[in-house]
Amino acid sequence: MTEDITAETGNRKPRELMPDSSTLLDYVAKDAVVVDKTDMIFDLLTGPGRSYCLSRPRKFGKTLLLDTIHHIVQGRRHLFKGTHIERKGSEYSWDPYPVIRISFSGFPLEPDAFKQRLLHTLDQISEQKELFLKPAQDVTGIMDIVTQVSKRYPSSGMERQSSAVEDVHPNTVLLIDDFDLPLLLNVKNPKIIIKIRMILQEFFKTIEICENMLRFTFITGVSKFSFMHNIDDITFDKHYSSICGFTEDEIRENFHYHILCSLPSMAKQFYDEPDYTYEMLMDKLESWYGGYSWDGNTKVFNPYSVTCCLNENEFAFFWYNYYKYQLPTYWDTLLPFPFIRGKFNNICIDEFEPVNEYYYFLGISFLFYTGYLTIDRIIVDPKIIIYILKCTNCEIKEGYDLNYMKKLLLPD
């Protein structure tokens, strides 16, 4: 088998894998593997919509997606040689637009501190853009920032649209990441969730008022976004079902040599036989890290676990343990739900609830949004849509079984 691999790879060293990076420039600097999603980004940027939101589990590439959009809308075409959007040629203008970008990752979990951090973030943006605004007194200060940015930077490559505000141009791009992370990390504290949600509601309602000044808005999180009405939720959109995560074809195209180079160690680890094949390894990748679906049809692999697996040449609970140790409230919340034990499949639900003050009671929605359950199929009835859910893959099922037993045998 080793000789066959050497013959096919030509002793070529596979490109670097970076499972923990969410910055496009890191991938470019190290010539690391990054799966091209710019065909779907092109459709978002050139389509009729102007405001979008997307829900996907943690460590699924949402931040890298936002970072990619950031570089595209700033006209950095040289970073995208050979990609789908670069090959579009004149179909995408590559005109640069001003970007306002906010991430709620790392924000304090106490309401007053959370609000102060958000105000400080607005002040930092104002300073970076040299807007010379007074320090923000409330979260509605985002309107002053958007207004001043839109006045300062004239429209580029697009017709000026009518606006109620003189000299304001709808050219600003707003990117917001992890909008719900402070809520999810307070999953056991409904009173705190209510207070933080009120702050977020005021913040996003202000953004909604700024619609006439925003060329493009994209908001990501784990759960359903429910703070704005004028926004297209593409979470369940079939066209964007693989915008995060890897399809099987993408794995075969982008990680072919990594899989070949992993075969010898994988064969020894699991089967200790020389006949362990490429397709056997692909099957195991699918059973362990595949199965995610948001439309009941397109299946994607967990990008974090796949890259970790091929990087370390072993199958382990990469994504599952990230949740357990980095976000322990997620994992702890699983244990009180008795319906999980032995009932992973054929769970029916007709609606996925948003984050609200009763979030921790919404067990099924919580498990779906965080990635433990996925859509197996969708039944469309004349009056209602039924989602049939199942446990996503072996990493989750076996990881949960193992840690559930540890919890029973070694309680706190």
Secondary structure as the mmCIF struct_conf table of DSSP 4:
data_model
#
loop_
_struct_conf.conf_type_id
_struct_conf.id
_struct_conf.beg_label_comp_id
_struct_conf.beg_label_asym_id
_struct_conf.beg_label_seq_id
_struct_conf.end_label_comp_id
_struct_conf.end_label_asym_id
_struct_conf.end_label_seq_id
HELX_RH_AL_P HELX_RH_AL_P1 THR A 2 THR A 9
TURN_TY1_P TURN_TY1_P1 GLY A 10 ASN A 11
HELX_LH_PP_P HELX_LH_PP_P1 ARG A 12 GLU A 16
TURN_TY1_P TURN_TY1_P2 PRO A 19 ASP A 20
HELX_RH_AL_P HELX_RH_AL_P2 LEU A 24 LYS A 30
TURN_TY1_P TURN_TY1_P3 ASP A 31 ASP A 31
HELX_RH_AL_P HELX_RH_AL_P3 THR A 38 THR A 46
BEND BEND1 GLY A 47 PRO A 48
STRN STRN1 SER A 51 SER A 55
TURN_TY1_P TURN_TY1_P4 ARG A 58 LYS A 59
BEND BEND2 PHE A 60 GLY A 61
HELX_RH_AL_P HELX_RH_AL_P4 LYS A 62 VAL A 73
TURN_TY1_P TURN_TY1_P5 GLN A 74 GLY A 75
HELX_RH_3T_P HELX_RH_3T_P1 ARG A 77 PHE A 80
TURN_TY1_P TURN_TY1_P6 LYS A 81 GLY A 82
BEND BEND3 THR A 83 THR A 83
HELX_RH_AL_P HELX_RH_AL_P5 HIS A 84 ARG A 87
TURN_TY1_P TURN_TY1_P7 LYS A 88 LYS A 88
HELX_RH_3T_P HELX_RH_3T_P2 GLY A 89 GLU A 91
BEND BEND4 TYR A 92 TYR A 92
STRN STRN2 VAL A 99 SER A 103
TURN_TY1_P TURN_TY1_P8 SER A 105 GLY A 106
BEND BEND5 LEU A 109 GLU A 110
HELX_RH_AL_P HELX_RH_AL_P6 PRO A 111 GLN A 128
TURN_TY1_P TURN_TY1_P9 LYS A 129 GLU A 130
HELX_LH_PP_P HELX_LH_PP_P2 LEU A 133 ALA A 136
BEND BEND6 GLN A 137 ASP A 138
TURN_TY1_P TURN_TY1_P10 VAL A 139 THR A 140
HELX_RH_AL_P HELX_RH_AL_P7 GLY A 141 ARG A 152
BEND BEND7 TYR A 153 TYR A 153
BEND BEND8 GLY A 157 MET A 158
HELX_LH_PP_P HELX_LH_PP_P3 GLU A 159 SER A 162
BEND BEND9 ALA A 164 VAL A 165
TURN_TY1_P TURN_TY1_P11 GLU A 166 ASP A 167
BEND BEND10 PRO A 170 PRO A 170
STRN STRN3 THR A 172 ASP A 177
TURN_TY1_P TURN_TY1_P12 PHE A 179 ASP A 180
HELX_RH_AL_P HELX_RH_AL_P8 LEU A 181 LEU A 184
TURN_TY1_P TURN_TY1_P13 LEU A 185 LYS A 188
HELX_RH_AL_P HELX_RH_AL_P9 PRO A 190 ILE A 209
HELX_RH_3T_P HELX_RH_3T_P3 CYS A 210 MET A 213
STRN STRN4 LEU A 214 GLY A 221
BEND BEND11 VAL A 222 SER A 223
BEND BEND12 PHE A 227 PHE A 227
BEND BEND13 HIS A 229 ASN A 230
STRN STRN5 ASP A 232 ASP A 233
TURN_TY1_P TURN_TY1_P14 THR A 235 PHE A 236
HELX_RH_3T_P HELX_RH_3T_P4 LYS A 238 TYR A 240
TURN_TY1_P TURN_TY1_P15 SER A 241 SER A 242
BEND BEND14 ILE A 243 GLY A 245
STRN STRN6 PHE A 246 PHE A 246
HELX_RH_AL_P HELX_RH_AL_P10 GLU A 248 ASN A 254
BEND BEND15 PHE A 255 PHE A 255
HELX_RH_AL_P HELX_RH_AL_P11 HIS A 256 MET A 266
HELX_RH_PI_P HELX_RH_PI_P1 ALA A 267 TYR A 271
TURN_TY1_P TURN_TY1_P16 PRO A 274 ASP A 275
HELX_RH_AL_P HELX_RH_AL_P12 TYR A 278 TYR A 289
STRN STRN7 TYR A 292 TYR A 292
BEND BEND16 TRP A 294 ASN A 297
STRN STRN8 VAL A 300 PHE A 301
HELX_RH_AL_P HELX_RH_AL_P13 PRO A 303 GLU A 312
TURN_TY1_P TURN_TY1_P17 ASN A 313 ASN A 313
BEND BEND17 GLU A 314 GLU A 314
HELX_RH_AL_P HELX_RH_AL_P14 PHE A 318 GLN A 326
BEND BEND18 LEU A 327 LEU A 327
HELX_RH_AL_P HELX_RH_AL_P15 PRO A 328 LEU A 334
TURN_TY1_P TURN_TY1_P18 LEU A 335 PRO A 336
HELX_RH_3T_P HELX_RH_3T_P5 PRO A 338 ILE A 340
TURN_TY1_P TURN_TY1_P19 ARG A 341 GLY A 342
BEND BEND19 ASN A 345 ASN A 345
STRN STRN9 ILE A 347 ILE A 349
BEND BEND20 ASP A 350 ASP A 350
HELX_LH_PP_P HELX_LH_PP_P4 PHE A 352 VAL A 355
TURN_TY1_P TURN_TY1_P20 GLU A 357 TYR A 358
HELX_RH_3T_P HELX_RH_3T_P6 TYR A 359 PHE A 361
HELX_RH_AL_P HELX_RH_AL_P16 GLY A 363 TYR A 369
TURN_TY1_P TURN_TY1_P21 THR A 370 GLY A 371
BEND BEND21 TYR A 372 TYR A 372
STRN STRN10 LEU A 373 VAL A 380
BEND BEND22 PRO A 382 LYS A 383
STRN STRN11 ILE A 385 CYS A 391
HELX_RH_AL_P HELX_RH_AL_P17 CYS A 394 LEU A 409
BEND BEND23 LEU A 410 LEU A 410
#
